[in-house]
Amino acid sequence: MSKVILVKANKGGVGKSWLTLQLAHATALKDKQVLIITSDSQNNIPRFAGIKENNFENGLEYWITKKMEHIWN
């Protein structure tokens, strides 16, 4: 069964990205698949996660497909 966890606050600088990454990490440690989707213009989650590639110019769908292809096939 799938679950959706939404982290939302209207105020900036309250740790939404960091909390989201920590929740995702804890969930992944339980052998669950995790997908984080963010609309944050600062796009901190990939940087916090240690992702060096910061080429998101092709859009979210392209990046997800490229990175998750091994799971889907």
PQR file of N, CA, C, O and H, with PARSE charges and radii, in Angstrom:
ATOM      1  N   MET A   1       0.836  -1.177   0.000 -0.4000 1.5000
ATOM      2  CA  MET A   1       0.000   0.000   0.000 -0.0000 2.0000
ATOM      3  C   MET A   1       0.883   1.243   0.000  0.5500 1.7000
ATOM      4  O   MET A   1       1.876   1.310   0.725 -0.5500 1.4000
ATOM      5  N   SER A   2       0.522   2.207  -0.802 -0.4000 1.5000
ATOM      6  CA  SER A   2       1.273   3.457  -0.906 -0.0000 2.0000
ATOM      7  C   SER A   2       0.807   4.456   0.138  0.5500 1.7000
ATOM      8  O   SER A   2      -0.340   4.439   0.585 -0.5500 1.4000
ATOM      9  H   SER A   2      -0.284   2.153  -1.391  0.4000 1.0000
ATOM     10  N   LYS A   3       1.732   5.323   0.511 -0.4000 1.5000
ATOM     11  CA  LYS A   3       1.408   6.421   1.417 -0.0000 2.0000
ATOM     12  C   LYS A   3       1.956   7.703   0.828  0.5500 1.7000
ATOM     13  O   LYS A   3       2.983   7.699   0.150 -0.5500 1.4000
ATOM     14  H   LYS A   3       2.664   5.336   0.148  0.4000 1.0000
ATOM     15  N   VAL A   4       1.273   8.785   1.088 -0.4000 1.5000
ATOM     16  CA  VAL A   4       1.740  10.101   0.692 -0.0000 2.0000
ATOM     17  C   VAL A   4       1.944  10.902   1.965  0.5500 1.7000
ATOM     18  O   VAL A   4       1.051  10.996   2.806 -0.5500 1.4000
ATOM     19  H   VAL A   4       0.438   8.787   1.639  0.4000 1.0000
ATOM     20  N   ILE A   5       3.118  11.471   2.093 -0.4000 1.5000
ATOM     21  CA  ILE A   5       3.409  12.351   3.222 -0.0000 2.0000
ATOM     22  C   ILE A   5       3.690  13.731   2.646  0.5500 1.7000
ATOM     23  O   ILE A   5       4.581  13.886   1.811 -0.5500 1.4000
ATOM     24  H   ILE A   5       3.844  11.394   1.409  0.4000 1.0000
ATOM     25  N   LEU A   6       2.951  14.714   3.076 -0.4000 1.5000
ATOM     26  CA  LEU A   6       3.109  16.077   2.589 -0.0000 2.0000
ATOM     27  C   LEU A   6       3.724  16.926   3.697  0.5500 1.7000
ATOM     28  O   LEU A   6       3.231  16.948   4.824 -0.5500 1.4000
ATOM     29  H   LEU A   6       2.226  14.588   3.755  0.4000 1.0000
ATOM     30  N   VAL A   7       4.799  17.621   3.363 -0.4000 1.5000
ATOM     31  CA  VAL A   7       5.421  18.555   4.301 -0.0000 2.0000
ATOM     32  C   VAL A   7       5.188  19.945   3.722  0.5500 1.7000
ATOM     33  O   VAL A   7       5.715  20.278   2.661 -0.5500 1.4000
ATOM     34  H   VAL A   7       5.199  17.603   2.447  0.4000 1.0000
ATOM     35  N   LYS A   8       4.401  20.749   4.418 -0.4000 1.5000
ATOM     36  CA  LYS A   8       4.044  22.067   3.902 -0.0000 2.0000
ATOM     37  C   LYS A   8       4.023  23.090   5.023  0.5500 1.7000
ATOM     38  O   LYS A   8       3.529  22.830   6.120 -0.5500 1.4000
ATOM     39  H   LYS A   8       3.973  20.478   5.281  0.4000 1.0000
ATOM     40  N   ALA A   9       4.561  24.238   4.729 -0.4000 1.5000
ATOM     41  CA  ALA A   9       4.466  25.407   5.600 -0.0000 2.0000
ATOM     42  C   ALA A   9       4.624  26.623   4.701  0.5500 1.7000
ATOM     43  O   ALA A   9       5.455  26.615   3.793 -0.5500 1.4000
ATOM     44  H   ALA A   9       4.963  24.450   3.838  0.4000 1.0000
ATOM     45  N   ASN A  10       3.865  27.635   4.933 -0.4000 1.5000
ATOM     46  CA  ASN A  10       3.930  28.827   4.087 -0.0000 2.0000
ATOM     47  C   ASN A  10       5.169  29.667   4.353  0.5500 1.7000
ATOM     48  O   ASN A  10       5.601  30.433   3.492 -0.5500 1.4000
ATOM     49  H   ASN A  10       3.190  27.642   5.671  0.4000 1.0000
ATOM     50  N   LYS A  11       5.735  29.528   5.528 -0.4000 1.5000
ATOM     51  CA  LYS A  11       6.910  30.316   5.888 -0.0000 2.0000
ATOM     52  C   LYS A  11       8.160  29.644   5.358  0.5500 1.7000
ATOM     53  O   LYS A  11       8.284  28.420   5.415 -0.5500 1.4000
ATOM     54  H   LYS A  11       5.384  28.905   6.227  0.4000 1.0000
ATOM     55  N   GLY A  12       9.068  30.421   4.853 -0.4000 1.5000
ATOM     56  CA  GLY A  12      10.344  29.902   4.382 -0.0000 2.0000
ATOM     57  C   GLY A  12      11.338  29.776   5.526  0.5500 1.7000
ATOM     58  O   GLY A  12      11.204  30.435   6.557 -0.5500 1.4000
ATOM     59  H   GLY A  12       8.968  31.415   4.806  0.4000 1.0000
ATOM     60  N   GLY A  13      12.332  28.923   5.333 -0.4000 1.5000
ATOM     61  CA  GLY A  13      13.413  28.814   6.313 -0.0000 2.0000
ATOM     62  C   GLY A  13      13.061  28.051   7.569  0.5500 1.7000
ATOM     63  O   GLY A  13      13.711  28.230   8.600 -0.5500 1.4000
ATOM     64  H   GLY A  13      12.441  28.387   4.496  0.4000 1.0000
ATOM     65  N   VAL A  14      12.037  27.196   7.509 -0.4000 1.5000
ATOM     66  CA  VAL A  14      11.631  26.454   8.702 -0.0000 2.0000
ATOM     67  C   VAL A  14      12.071  24.996   8.657  0.5500 1.7000
ATOM     68  O   VAL A  14      11.739  24.228   9.561 -0.5500 1.4000
ATOM     69  H   VAL A  14      11.509  27.051   6.672  0.4000 1.0000
ATOM     70  N   GLY A  15      12.812  24.598   7.623 -0.4000 1.5000
ATOM     71  CA  GLY A  15      13.358  23.249   7.573 -0.0000 2.0000
ATOM     72  C   GLY A  15      12.525  22.218   6.838  0.5500 1.7000
ATOM     73  O   GLY A  15      12.670  21.020   7.080 -0.5500 1.4000
ATOM     74  H   GLY A  15      13.082  25.221   6.889  0.4000 1.0000
ATOM     75  N   LYS A  16      11.655  22.664   5.945 -0.4000 1.5000
ATOM     76  CA  LYS A  16      10.806  21.712   5.215 -0.0000 2.0000
ATOM     77  C   LYS A  16      11.626  20.742   4.375  0.5500 1.7000
ATOM     78  O   LYS A  16      11.368  19.539   4.381 -0.5500 1.4000
ATOM     79  H   LYS A  16      11.538  23.638   5.749  0.4000 1.0000
ATOM     80  N   SER A  17      12.608  21.260   3.659 -0.4000 1.5000
ATOM     81  CA  SER A  17      13.432  20.394   2.801 -0.0000 2.0000
ATOM     82  C   SER A  17      14.225  19.400   3.631  0.5500 1.7000
ATOM     83  O   SER A  17      14.291  18.218   3.291 -0.5500 1.4000
ATOM     84  H   SER A  17      12.818  22.237   3.654  0.4000 1.0000
ATOM     85  N   TRP A  18      14.820  19.864   4.706 -0.4000 1.5000
ATOM     86  CA  TRP A  18      15.616  18.984   5.566 -0.0000 2.0000
ATOM     87  C   TRP A  18      14.722  17.915   6.210  0.5500 1.7000
ATOM     88  O   TRP A  18      15.098  16.744   6.254 -0.5500 1.4000
ATOM     89  H   TRP A  18      14.767  20.823   4.982  0.4000 1.0000
ATOM     90  N   LEU A  19      13.567  18.301   6.699 -0.4000 1.5000
ATOM     91  CA  LEU A  19      12.641  17.348   7.301 -0.0000 2.0000
ATOM     92  C   LEU A  19      12.174  16.322   6.269  0.5500 1.7000
ATOM     93  O   LEU A  19      12.079  15.131   6.565 -0.5500 1.4000
ATOM     94  H   LEU A  19      13.261  19.253   6.664  0.4000 1.0000
ATOM     95  N   THR A  20      11.884  16.793   5.062 -0.4000 1.5000
ATOM     96  CA  THR A  20      11.459  15.893   3.991 -0.0000 2.0000
ATOM     97  C   THR A  20      12.537  14.859   3.697  0.5500 1.7000
ATOM     98  O   THR A  20      12.241  13.671   3.569 -0.5500 1.4000
ATOM     99  H   THR A  20      11.961  17.761   4.822  0.4000 1.0000
ATOM    100  N   LEU A  21      13.768  15.298   3.591 -0.4000 1.5000
ATOM    101  CA  LEU A  21      14.869  14.375   3.317 -0.0000 2.0000
ATOM    102  C   LEU A  21      15.053  13.382   4.457  0.5500 1.7000
ATOM    103  O   LEU A  21      15.321  12.207   4.206 -0.5500 1.4000
ATOM    104  H   LEU A  21      14.009  16.263   3.695  0.4000 1.0000
ATOM    105  N   GLN A  22      14.918  13.821   5.690 -0.4000 1.5000
ATOM    106  CA  GLN A  22      15.077  12.924   6.835 -0.0000 2.0000
ATOM    107  C   GLN A  22      13.953  11.888   6.892  0.5500 1.7000
ATOM    108  O   GLN A  22      14.202  10.720   7.190 -0.5500 1.4000
ATOM    109  H   GLN A  22      14.700  14.775   5.894  0.4000 1.0000
ATOM    110  N   LEU A  23      12.726  12.308   6.608 -0.4000 1.5000
ATOM    111  CA  LEU A  23      11.603  11.362   6.558 -0.0000 2.0000
ATOM    112  C   LEU A  23      11.810  10.338   5.445  0.5500 1.7000
ATOM    113  O   LEU A  23      11.540   9.150   5.626 -0.5500 1.4000
ATOM    114  H   LEU A  23      12.524  13.257   6.366  0.4000 1.0000
ATOM    115  N   ALA A  24      12.285  10.802   4.302 -0.4000 1.5000
ATOM    116  CA  ALA A  24      12.539   9.895   3.180 -0.0000 2.0000
ATOM    117  C   ALA A  24      13.644   8.902   3.520  0.5500 1.7000
ATOM    118  O   ALA A  24      13.540   7.719   3.196 -0.5500 1.4000
ATOM    119  H   ALA A  24      12.504  11.766   4.154  0.4000 1.0000
ATOM    120  N   HIS A  25      14.679   9.371   4.158 -0.4000 1.5000
ATOM    121  CA  HIS A  25      15.789   8.504   4.544 -0.0000 2.0000
ATOM    122  C   HIS A  25      15.331   7.432   5.533  0.5500 1.7000
ATOM    123  O   HIS A  25      15.657   6.255   5.379 -0.5500 1.4000
ATOM    124  H   HIS A  25      14.763  10.332   4.421  0.4000 1.0000
ATOM    125  N   ALA A  26      14.586   7.842   6.530 -0.4000 1.5000
ATOM    126  CA  ALA A  26      14.085   6.879   7.520 -0.0000 2.0000
ATOM    127  C   ALA A  26      13.174   5.840   6.869  0.5500 1.7000
ATOM    128  O   ALA A  26      13.208   4.663   7.230 -0.5500 1.4000
ATOM    129  H   ALA A  26      14.321   8.798   6.655  0.4000 1.0000
ATOM    130  N   THR A  27      12.370   6.277   5.921 -0.4000 1.5000
ATOM    131  CA  THR A  27      11.480   5.360   5.215 -0.0000 2.0000
ATOM    132  C   THR A  27      12.279   4.394   4.346  0.5500 1.7000
ATOM    133  O   THR A  27      11.971   3.203   4.293 -0.5500 1.4000
ATOM    134  H   THR A  27      12.343   7.232   5.628  0.4000 1.0000
ATOM    135  N   ALA A  28      13.291   4.896   3.674 -0.4000 1.5000
ATOM    136  CA  ALA A  28      14.134   4.046   2.822 -0.0000 2.0000
ATOM    137  C   ALA A  28      14.898   3.017   3.653  0.5500 1.7000
ATOM    138  O   ALA A  28      15.143   1.904   3.187 -0.5500 1.4000
ATOM    139  H   ALA A  28      13.542   5.863   3.717  0.4000 1.0000
ATOM    140  N   LEU A  29      15.269   3.375   4.858 -0.4000 1.5000
ATOM    141  CA  LEU A  29      15.960   2.419   5.738 -0.0000 2.0000
ATOM    142  C   LEU A  29      15.067   1.237   6.101  0.5500 1.7000
ATOM    143  O   LEU A  29      15.560   0.192   6.525 -0.5500 1.4000
ATOM    144  H   LEU A  29      15.069   4.279   5.236  0.4000 1.0000
ATOM    145  N   LYS A  30      13.766   1.397   5.938 -0.4000 1.5000
ATOM    146  CA  LYS A  30      12.814   0.309   6.186 -0.0000 2.0000
ATOM    147  C   LYS A  30      12.521  -0.466   4.905  0.5500 1.7000
ATOM    148  O   LYS A  30      11.502  -1.150   4.802 -0.5500 1.4000
ATOM    149  H   LYS A  30      13.365   2.246   5.594  0.4000 1.0000
ATOM    150  N   ASP A  31      13.433  -0.353   3.920 -0.4000 1.5000
ATOM    151  CA  ASP A  31      13.317  -1.044   2.627 -0.0000 2.0000
ATOM    152  C   ASP A  31      12.067  -0.648   1.851  0.5500 1.7000
ATOM    153  O   ASP A  31      11.480  -1.471   1.148 -0.5500 1.4000
ATOM    154  H   ASP A  31      14.260   0.202   4.003  0.4000 1.0000
ATOM    155  N   LYS A  32      11.670   0.587   1.977 -0.4000 1.5000
ATOM    156  CA  LYS A  32      10.540   1.118   1.212 -0.0000 2.0000
ATOM    157  C   LYS A  32      11.087   2.012   0.101  0.5500 1.7000
ATOM    158  O   LYS A  32      12.120   2.659   0.276 -0.5500 1.4000
ATOM    159  H   LYS A  32      12.147   1.255   2.548  0.4000 1.0000
ATOM    160  N   GLN A  33      10.405   2.049  -1.032 -0.4000 1.5000
ATOM    161  CA  GLN A  33      10.791   2.954  -2.104 -0.0000 2.0000
ATOM    162  C   GLN A  33      10.249   4.341  -1.793  0.5500 1.7000
ATOM    163  O   GLN A  33       9.132   4.496  -1.301 -0.5500 1.4000
ATOM    164  H   GLN A  33       9.567   1.524  -1.174  0.4000 1.0000
ATOM    165  N   VAL A  34      11.059   5.333  -2.086 -0.4000 1.5000
ATOM    166  CA  VAL A  34      10.704   6.714  -1.758 -0.0000 2.0000
ATOM    167  C   VAL A  34      10.889   7.582  -2.992  0.5500 1.7000
ATOM    168  O   VAL A  34      11.877   7.444  -3.714 -0.5500 1.4000
ATOM    169  H   VAL A  34      11.967   5.206  -2.486  0.4000 1.0000
ATOM    170  N   LEU A  35       9.950   8.463  -3.231 -0.4000 1.5000
ATOM    171  CA  LEU A  35      10.061   9.459  -4.285 -0.0000 2.0000
ATOM    172  C   LEU A  35       9.748  10.813  -3.658  0.5500 1.7000
ATOM    173  O   LEU A  35       8.672  11.017  -3.095 -0.5500 1.4000
ATOM    174  H   LEU A  35       9.147   8.574  -2.645  0.4000 1.0000
ATOM    175  N   ILE A  36      10.687  11.721  -3.763 -0.4000 1.5000
ATOM    176  CA  ILE A  36      10.482  13.084  -3.264 -0.0000 2.0000
ATOM    177  C   ILE A  36      10.215  13.985  -4.463  0.5500 1.7000
ATOM    178  O   ILE A  36      11.001  14.024  -5.410 -0.5500 1.4000
ATOM    179  H   ILE A  36      11.561  11.556  -4.220  0.4000 1.0000
ATOM    180  N   ILE A  37       9.115  14.698  -4.412 -0.4000 1.5000
ATOM    181  CA  ILE A  37       8.798  15.686  -5.442 -0.0000 2.0000
ATOM    182  C   ILE A  37       8.725  17.034  -4.744  0.5500 1.7000
ATOM    183  O   ILE A  37       8.008  17.199  -3.757 -0.5500 1.4000
ATOM    184  H   ILE A  37       8.477  14.666  -3.643  0.4000 1.0000
ATOM    185  N   THR A  38       9.469  17.986  -5.267 -0.4000 1.5000
ATOM    186  CA  THR A  38       9.490  19.304  -4.651 -0.0000 2.0000
ATOM    187  C   THR A  38       9.234  20.382  -5.688  0.5500 1.7000
ATOM    188  O   THR A  38       9.611  20.245  -6.851 -0.5500 1.4000
ATOM    189  H   THR A  38      10.050  17.851  -6.069  0.4000 1.0000
ATOM    190  N   SER A  39       8.598  21.439  -5.260 -0.4000 1.5000
ATOM    191  CA  SER A  39       8.416  22.606  -6.123 -0.0000 2.0000
ATOM    192  C   SER A  39       9.215  23.783  -5.577  0.5500 1.7000
ATOM    193  O   SER A  39       9.013  24.926  -5.987 -0.5500 1.4000
ATOM    194  H   SER A  39       8.292  21.551  -4.315  0.4000 1.0000
ATOM    195  N   ASP A  40      10.110  23.499  -4.666 -0.4000 1.5000
ATOM    196  CA  ASP A  40      10.936  24.525  -4.043 -0.0000 2.0000
ATOM    197  C   ASP A  40      11.887  25.122  -5.073  0.5500 1.7000
ATOM    198  O   ASP A  40      12.692  24.404  -5.667 -0.5500 1.4000
ATOM    199  H   ASP A  40      10.274  22.570  -4.333  0.4000 1.0000
ATOM    200  N   SER A  41      11.800  26.412  -5.281 -0.4000 1.5000
ATOM    201  CA  SER A  41      12.655  27.056  -6.278 -0.0000 2.0000
ATOM    202  C   SER A  41      14.131  27.016  -5.882  0.5500 1.7000
ATOM    203  O   SER A  41      14.999  27.106  -6.750 -0.5500 1.4000
ATOM    204  H   SER A  41      11.146  26.995  -4.798  0.4000 1.0000
ATOM    205  N   GLN A  42      14.427  26.884  -4.599 -0.4000 1.5000
ATOM    206  CA  GLN A  42      15.816  26.769  -4.160 -0.0000 2.0000
ATOM    207  C   GLN A  42      16.376  25.377  -4.423  0.5500 1.7000
ATOM    208  O   GLN A  42      17.590  25.197  -4.525 -0.5500 1.4000
ATOM    209  H   GLN A  42      13.722  26.811  -3.894  0.4000 1.0000
ATOM    210  N   ASN A  43      15.490  24.399  -4.530 -0.4000 1.5000
ATOM    211  CA  ASN A  43      15.855  23.026  -4.873 -0.0000 2.0000
ATOM    212  C   ASN A  43      16.965  22.477  -3.976  0.5500 1.7000
ATOM    213  O   ASN A  43      17.962  21.953  -4.474 -0.5500 1.4000
ATOM    214  H   ASN A  43      14.504  24.545  -4.446  0.4000 1.0000
ATOM    215  N   ASN A  44      16.799  22.591  -2.670 -0.4000 1.5000
ATOM    216  CA  ASN A  44      17.822  22.164  -1.718 -0.0000 2.0000
ATOM    217  C   ASN A  44      17.886  20.655  -1.511  0.5500 1.7000
ATOM    218  O   ASN A  44      18.941  20.145  -1.134 -0.5500 1.4000
ATOM    219  H   ASN A  44      15.990  23.017  -2.265  0.4000 1.0000
ATOM    220  N   ILE A  45      16.810  19.930  -1.741 -0.4000 1.5000
ATOM    221  CA  ILE A  45      16.784  18.505  -1.419 -0.0000 2.0000
ATOM    222  C   ILE A  45      17.871  17.726  -2.152  0.5500 1.7000
ATOM    223  O   ILE A  45      18.572  16.947  -1.506 -0.5500 1.4000
ATOM    224  H   ILE A  45      15.954  20.344  -2.048  0.4000 1.0000
ATOM    225  N   PRO A  46      18.054  17.892  -3.469 -0.5600 1.5000
ATOM    226  CA  PRO A  46      19.149  17.153  -4.111  0.2800 2.0000
ATOM    227  C   PRO A  46      20.518  17.509  -3.518  0.5500 1.7000
ATOM    228  O   PRO A  46      21.366  16.635  -3.339 -0.5500 1.4000
ATOM    229  N   ARG A  47      20.724  18.771  -3.221 -0.4000 1.5000
ATOM    230  CA  ARG A  47      22.006  19.191  -2.633 -0.0000 2.0000
ATOM    231  C   ARG A  47      22.187  18.570  -1.249  0.5500 1.7000
ATOM    232  O   ARG A  47      23.272  18.076  -0.940 -0.5500 1.4000
ATOM    233  H   ARG A  47      20.035  19.481  -3.366  0.4000 1.0000
ATOM    234  N   PHE A  48      21.151  18.586  -0.413 -0.4000 1.5000
ATOM    235  CA  PHE A  48      21.223  17.969   0.911 -0.0000 2.0000
ATOM    236  C   PHE A  48      21.496  16.473   0.812  0.5500 1.7000
ATOM    237  O   PHE A  48      22.160  15.898   1.675 -0.5500 1.4000
ATOM    238  H   PHE A  48      20.271  18.987  -0.664  0.4000 1.0000
ATOM    239  N   ALA A  49      20.977  15.842  -0.253 -0.4000 1.5000
ATOM    240  CA  ALA A  49      21.129  14.396  -0.436 -0.0000 2.0000
ATOM    241  C   ALA A  49      22.474  14.036  -1.062  0.5500 1.7000
ATOM    242  O   ALA A  49      22.789  12.855  -1.213 -0.5500 1.4000
ATOM    243  H   ALA A  49      20.438  16.310  -0.953  0.4000 1.0000
ATOM    244  N   GLY A  50      23.260  15.031  -1.423 -0.4000 1.5000
ATOM    245  CA  GLY A  50      24.576  14.762  -1.982 -0.0000 2.0000
ATOM    246  C   GLY A  50      24.586  14.544  -3.480  0.5500 1.7000
ATOM    247  O   GLY A  50      25.569  14.046  -4.027 -0.5500 1.4000
ATOM    248  H   GLY A  50      23.005  15.990  -1.300  0.4000 1.0000
ATOM    249  N   ILE A  51      23.502  14.911  -4.152 -0.4000 1.5000
ATOM    250  CA  ILE A  51      23.442  14.760  -5.608 -0.0000 2.0000
ATOM    251  C   ILE A  51      24.215  15.909  -6.226  0.5500 1.7000
ATOM    252  O   ILE A  51      23.868  17.077  -6.049 -0.5500 1.4000
ATOM    253  H   ILE A  51      22.703  15.315  -3.707  0.4000 1.0000
ATOM    254  N   LYS A  52      25.269  15.561  -6.955 -0.4000 1.5000
ATOM    255  CA  LYS A  52      26.123  16.590  -7.558 -0.0000 2.0000
ATOM    256  C   LYS A  52      25.520  17.164  -8.825  0.5500 1.7000
ATOM    257  O   LYS A  52      25.659  18.356  -9.100 -0.5500 1.4000
ATOM    258  H   LYS A  52      25.551  14.613  -7.099  0.4000 1.0000
ATOM    259  N   GLU A  53      24.847  16.317  -9.600 -0.4000 1.5000
ATOM    260  CA  GLU A  53      24.237  16.779 -10.842 -0.0000 2.0000
ATOM    261  C   GLU A  53      23.116  17.749 -10.511  0.5500 1.7000
ATOM    262  O   GLU A  53      22.216  17.425  -9.736 -0.5500 1.4000
ATOM    263  H   GLU A  53      24.734  15.349  -9.376  0.4000 1.0000
ATOM    264  N   ASN A  54      23.168  18.904 -11.080 -0.4000 1.5000
ATOM    265  CA  ASN A  54      22.134  19.899 -10.826 -0.0000 2.0000
ATOM    266  C   ASN A  54      21.565  20.394 -12.154  0.5500 1.7000
ATOM    267  O   ASN A  54      21.329  21.588 -12.338 -0.5500 1.4000
ATOM    268  H   ASN A  54      23.899  19.167 -11.710  0.4000 1.0000
ATOM    269  N   ASN A  55      21.352  19.459 -13.071 -0.4000 1.5000
ATOM    270  CA  ASN A  55      20.829  19.797 -14.385 -0.0000 2.0000
ATOM    271  C   ASN A  55      19.360  19.411 -14.443  0.5500 1.7000
ATOM    272  O   ASN A  55      19.020  18.290 -14.822 -0.5500 1.4000
ATOM    273  H   ASN A  55      21.544  18.489 -12.922  0.4000 1.0000
ATOM    274  N   PHE A  56      18.510  20.321 -14.075 -0.4000 1.5000
ATOM    275  CA  PHE A  56      17.074  20.056 -14.058 -0.0000 2.0000
ATOM    276  C   PHE A  56      16.364  20.838 -15.159  0.5500 1.7000
ATOM    277  O   PHE A  56      15.145  21.011 -15.117 -0.5500 1.4000
ATOM    278  H   PHE A  56      18.786  21.231 -13.767  0.4000 1.0000
ATOM    279  N   GLU A  57      17.129  21.311 -16.145 -0.4000 1.5000
ATOM    280  CA  GLU A  57      16.544  22.170 -17.175 -0.0000 2.0000
ATOM    281  C   GLU A  57      15.548  21.444 -18.067  0.5500 1.7000
ATOM    282  O   GLU A  57      14.705  22.091 -18.689 -0.5500 1.4000
ATOM    283  H   GLU A  57      18.119  21.171 -16.179  0.4000 1.0000
ATOM    284  N   ASN A  58      15.619  20.106 -18.148 -0.4000 1.5000
ATOM    285  CA  ASN A  58      14.685  19.361 -18.992 -0.0000 2.0000
ATOM    286  C   ASN A  58      13.356  19.090 -18.295  0.5500 1.7000
ATOM    287  O   ASN A  58      12.437  18.554 -18.915 -0.5500 1.4000
ATOM    288  H   ASN A  58      16.303  19.580 -17.643  0.4000 1.0000
ATOM    289  N   GLY A  59      13.241  19.442 -17.049 -0.4000 1.5000
ATOM    290  CA  GLY A  59      11.988  19.274 -16.330 -0.0000 2.0000
ATOM    291  C   GLY A  59      11.980  18.052 -15.428  0.5500 1.7000
ATOM    292  O   GLY A  59      12.820  17.161 -15.552 -0.5500 1.4000
ATOM    293  H   GLY A  59      13.988  19.877 -16.546  0.4000 1.0000
ATOM    294  N   LEU A  60      11.040  18.029 -14.543 -0.4000 1.5000
ATOM    295  CA  LEU A  60      10.924  16.996 -13.521 -0.0000 2.0000
ATOM    296  C   LEU A  60      10.697  15.609 -14.120  0.5500 1.7000
ATOM    297  O   LEU A  60      11.328  14.642 -13.694 -0.5500 1.4000
ATOM    298  H   LEU A  60      10.357  18.754 -14.443  0.4000 1.0000
ATOM    299  N   GLU A  61       9.811  15.508 -15.093 -0.4000 1.5000
ATOM    300  CA  GLU A  61       9.502  14.196 -15.671 -0.0000 2.0000
ATOM    301  C   GLU A  61      10.738  13.554 -16.298  0.5500 1.7000
ATOM    302  O   GLU A  61      10.973  12.360 -16.116 -0.5500 1.4000
ATOM    303  H   GLU A  61       9.299  16.294 -15.439  0.4000 1.0000
ATOM    304  N   TYR A  62      11.520  14.330 -17.029 -0.4000 1.5000
ATOM    305  CA  TYR A  62      12.739  13.804 -17.653 -0.0000 2.0000
ATOM    306  C   TYR A  62      13.719  13.314 -16.591  0.5500 1.7000
ATOM    307  O   TYR A  62      14.274  12.221 -16.709 -0.5500 1.4000
ATOM    308  H   TYR A  62      11.329  15.300 -17.177  0.4000 1.0000
ATOM    309  N   TRP A  63      13.929  14.114 -15.568 -0.4000 1.5000
ATOM    310  CA  TRP A  63      14.906  13.764 -14.530 -0.0000 2.0000
ATOM    311  C   TRP A  63      14.484  12.510 -13.772  0.5500 1.7000
ATOM    312  O   TRP A  63      15.309  11.631 -13.526 -0.5500 1.4000
ATOM    313  H   TRP A  63      13.478  15.001 -15.472  0.4000 1.0000
ATOM    314  N   ILE A  64      13.217  12.420 -13.403 -0.4000 1.5000
ATOM    315  CA  ILE A  64      12.728  11.241 -12.683 -0.0000 2.0000
ATOM    316  C   ILE A  64      12.870  10.001 -13.555  0.5500 1.7000
ATOM    317  O   ILE A  64      13.334   8.959 -13.092 -0.5500 1.4000
ATOM    318  H   ILE A  64      12.546  13.135 -13.603  0.4000 1.0000
ATOM    319  N   THR A  65      12.469  10.115 -14.816 -0.4000 1.5000
ATOM    320  CA  THR A  65      12.553   8.968 -15.719 -0.0000 2.0000
ATOM    321  C   THR A  65      13.997   8.514 -15.868  0.5500 1.7000
ATOM    322  O   THR A  65      14.281   7.317 -15.831 -0.5500 1.4000
ATOM    323  H   THR A  65      12.092  10.962 -15.192  0.4000 1.0000
ATOM    324  N   LYS A  66      14.893   9.445 -16.032 -0.4000 1.5000
ATOM    325  CA  LYS A  66      16.312   9.131 -16.208 -0.0000 2.0000
ATOM    326  C   LYS A  66      16.887   8.454 -14.965  0.5500 1.7000
ATOM    327  O   LYS A  66      17.605   7.459 -15.073 -0.5500 1.4000
ATOM    328  H   LYS A  66      14.663  10.418 -16.062  0.4000 1.0000
ATOM    329  N   LYS A  67      16.577   8.986 -13.802 -0.4000 1.5000
ATOM    330  CA  LYS A  67      17.168   8.480 -12.565 -0.0000 2.0000
ATOM    331  C   LYS A  67      16.490   7.208 -12.055  0.5500 1.7000
ATOM    332  O   LYS A  67      17.132   6.395 -11.390 -0.5500 1.4000
ATOM    333  H   LYS A  67      15.995   9.794 -13.714  0.4000 1.0000
ATOM    334  N   MET A  68      15.214   7.026 -12.353 -0.4000 1.5000
ATOM    335  CA  MET A  68      14.461   5.891 -11.804 -0.0000 2.0000
ATOM    336  C   MET A  68      14.270   4.773 -12.821  0.5500 1.7000
ATOM    337  O   MET A  68      13.576   3.795 -12.541 -0.5500 1.4000
ATOM    338  H   MET A  68      14.693   7.687 -12.893  0.4000 1.0000
ATOM    339  N   GLU A  69      14.873   4.904 -13.994 -0.4000 1.5000
ATOM    340  CA  GLU A  69      14.669   3.933 -15.060 -0.0000 2.0000
ATOM    341  C   GLU A  69      14.985   2.510 -14.619  0.5500 1.7000
ATOM    342  O   GLU A  69      14.290   1.575 -15.017 -0.5500 1.4000
ATOM    343  H   GLU A  69      15.437   5.698 -14.221  0.4000 1.0000
ATOM    344  N   HIS A  70      16.012   2.331 -13.809 -0.4000 1.5000
ATOM    345  CA  HIS A  70      16.392   0.992 -13.358 -0.0000 2.0000
ATOM    346  C   HIS A  70      15.335   0.360 -12.464  0.5500 1.7000
ATOM    347  O   HIS A  70      15.269  -0.866 -12.378 -0.5500 1.4000
ATOM    348  H   HIS A  70      16.576   3.090 -13.485  0.4000 1.0000
ATOM    349  N   ILE A  71      14.522   1.142 -11.809 -0.4000 1.5000
ATOM    350  CA  ILE A  71      13.461   0.611 -10.962 -0.0000 2.0000
ATOM    351  C   ILE A  71      12.245   0.225 -11.816  0.5500 1.7000
ATOM    352  O   ILE A  71      11.601  -0.798 -11.584 -0.5500 1.4000
ATOM    353  H   ILE A  71      14.575   2.138 -11.879  0.4000 1.0000
ATOM    354  N   TRP A  72      11.956   1.068 -12.802 -0.4000 1.5000
ATOM    355  CA  TRP A  72      10.765   0.852 -13.621 -0.0000 2.0000
ATOM    356  C   TRP A  72      10.920  -0.288 -14.605  0.5500 1.7000
ATOM    357  O   TRP A  72       9.921  -0.882 -15.010 -0.5500 1.4000
ATOM    358  H   TRP A  72      12.479   1.899 -12.990  0.4000 1.0000
ATOM    359  N   ASN A  73      12.147  -0.615 -15.006 -0.4000 1.5000
ATOM    360  CA  ASN A  73      12.363  -1.672 -16.015 -0.0000 2.0000
ATOM    361  C   ASN A  73      12.694  -2.996 -15.388  0.5500 1.7000
ATOM    362  O   ASN A  73      12.902  -3.980 -16.097 -0.5500 1.4000
ATOM    363  H   ASN A  73      12.959  -0.132 -14.677  0.4000 1.0000
TER
END
